[in-house]
């Protein structure tokens, strides 16, 4: 086998394995999304132009037992920093702010019947909205996970 044929064959095997691994990872839920955080403890997990938004575990712990979540309607538009909903707990009520600008494409209906999900799974099952971002670069202006952890340590 010539060296160029060998290189082509090797490239195809590596590419095929990479694609199979990426597809398998996505189907197994192992795709890692880029996560960004606001100083007010909201997060956005970016997947392409869709941002999944909610409050962080730090925020839910500070609020205590969540008893009610108010969410916007699909199709509502928000600028970064706009209040898009609220969270009520046994301790307090708090507005929730959009970490990025865009249009709401999905809300987490499960929170209507089970707002306590926020206490057990704030950054996974208890996301609030999915937003089609108008400017994906806005997310990169927020804190990454390392900076957010330091921010929380400084606040604690």
N, C-alpha and C positions, 0 to 999 in steps of 0.2 A: 504494500500500500504506500503510495507516495505521501510525502510529509504534508502536502496541502489537503489531500483527501483525509488523512488522519486528523488534521486540525479541524476540518469541517465536521467530521464524524464526532469528535470530542465536543466541539461547540454545540452540536445538536443535542447530544446527551446531557450536557450541563444545562442548556437552556430548557430542555424538556423537564429535567428534574426540578429546576427552579420554578417553572410554571406549575408543575404538579404540586410542589410543596406550598406555593403561594395559594393556589386554589384550595388545597386541603386545609390549610391554616384558616382561610376565610370561612370555609364551611364548618370548621370546628370552633369557630369563634376566637381564633388566636390572632387575628389581625389587630395590630396595635395602632390605635388612632392617636393623633397628635392632640394632647390636652393642654389647655391654657386656662388661666385663672385670673379673676379680678381681685383687687384688694378687699372688696365687699363679699368675697367668698362665693361667687358664682363661677361656674366652669363652662367651657365649651370644648367638646371633643369634635375635632374636624375630620371629616371623611369627604374629600373632594370639595364640593361647594356646600355640603350640608354640615351644619353645626348642631350637635346635640347639647342642649343647655339644661342646667339645673343648679342646685345649691350643693356645696361641698359637704363632706362628712364633718368638717370643722364647724360649719354653720349649723347643721342639724343638731350637733352635740350642744352647741351654745343655746339653741332655741328650746331644747327639751322635746317632750312628746308632741309630735305634730298631729293636729286634729282636723285641719282643713287646708286645702290648697286651691287657690283660684288661678285658673289658666285662661289665656286669650283664646280667640277663635282662629281656626285655620284661615289663612288669607290675610290676617292682620300684619301690618308692617311696623317695624320698630327700628329706631336708630340705636347705635351702641349707647348704653347708659340710660335708655328709656325703661321705665317700669313696665313689665309685661304681665305681672301677676303678683300674688301675695301668698304668704305662708302664715298660718296661725298655729300657735302651740299653746300648751297650758301656761306658759310663761309670758308670751308676747306675740305680737303680730309684726310681720316684716314684709316690705315690698321686695320683689325679686326683679333684678335689672338685666336687660339684654347685654351680654358681653360683646356682641357683634351686631351689626346692622343687617336687616334682611326681612324676608317674608316667612311667616309661620307656615310650614307645610304639614306638620303633624303635632298633635298634643298627646300626652300620655294619659289616656282615658282611665287607666287603672288607678290613678291618684284620686279620681272623683269618689270612688267607693272605698279606697284603702290609702288614705293619706299617710298612715303610719309606715308605709313602705319607705318613705323618706328617711325614717330613723334606722331602718335595717339595711338599706341599700341605696344611699343617697347618690352615689356616683355610678350606679349601674342600672338596676331595674327602675329606680325612681327618678329618671330624667323627666324634665318638665315639658320641653318643646324641642322640636326639630325645626331649624330655620335655614332657608336657602339664603346663603350669605350674598350680599351685594358686593362686598369687597373682602376677599379672603385674607388680604394682608392685615386687616384689623386684628385678627387673632394673634398674629405674631408680635403685636405691640403689647400683648398681655404677658403675665408671668408664666414661665414654664414650670414644670413640676418642682424642680430644685429651688427656684426662687420662691415659689408659693410655700414650700415647706419651711423655708427660712422666715417668710412673712408670718406664718402661723406661730412659729417658735417665738418670734419677737412680740406677738400679741398675747401669748399665753402667760 
